[in-house]
Structures are given as structure tokens and as C-alpha cells.
């Protein structure tokens, strides 16, 4: 698959959520990471160590305050960090 073909797939994916309001980078992060939580406040817990098992473990690096909960804000912050790095080159 070429880069342009990949972009078509990405566009199709985000079009599935076109009824949602994408106003921030965090909205795109949540659409990718946990679409059910799009539009949630930054302190909304997405995955918890106690209840989410493998989903939490696989993404535990996003739990930046190590409290056992990955929040929408933590996911958004991680994406913003990488977005900023990409445009500093």
C-alpha cells in the first residue's frame, strides 16, 4: 500500500466519526485510541489497571502520573508531544 493509499484509509476511518466535532488534536487522539470517549473531559478515565487488564497494561506508558488510570487528558498530552516533535524537524 502506498503512502497515498494509506491516507485514503485514514480519511475513511475518521469519516466514520464525522458526526463528532473534531476541534482539537486530543479529539483525533481519542478517535484513534478510544473512540467511545471522544468529547470526554480531560479527567475522564479510559482504562484502569484494576478493571481494564491488558488494555491498561499495553498502554501503561500513557499513565503519566502512575495512578493506575489512563485519562483522556493523558492520551491527548502524549499526542500533542509527538505532534510538536514532528513539526520541529
Buried (B, 14 or more C-beta within 10 A) or exposed (E): EEEEEEEEEEEEEBEEBEEBEBEEBBBBBBBBBBEEBBEBEEEBBBBBBEEBEEBBEEBEEBBEEEEBBBBBBBBBBBBBEEEEEEEEE
